[in-house]
């Protein structure tokens, strides 16, 4: 077997990169077949940002859903024209949604709460968020959404500028 040249090495990297890209495109295409419940819309640019994924209105309320690994979701409910919102941290699984922490009633621009919600109100709050569509019906969409987001992040890491610089340095040494 001969010695690998820098052009051979670059060709291998290009083939691997193309293969990863093809897999991500196929994954993204299949993921688009899973949609959120009809009353929710996907926030444009949500895959690239760390903000809300889904939004909807319910009567005079605005609802936004953010999600993080292990399928914890943040639900924020605010009335139009008012500066306060309710924030819930919920655990989500295929057959249930549970309020992990009834965070608080707080001003929209604050990061911590003003009023801790008593645990005795848990059932009432479950009914409250369920009535607004915040249920386990969100699970299939949010699960695939997180999967696609994680794979996109991996592709950026693998094919991004750090790998390009590494490949060029290695290739120049061959």
Secondary structure, 3 states (H helix, E strand, C coil): CCCCCHHHHHHHHHHHHHHHHHHHHHHHHHHCCCCCCCCCEECCCCCCCCCCCEEEEECCEEEEEEEEHHHEEEEEEEECCCCEEEEEEEEEECCEEEEEEEEEEEECCCCCCCEECCHHHHHHHHHHHHHCCCCHHHHHHHHHHHHHHHHHHHHHHHHCHHHHHHHHHHHHHC
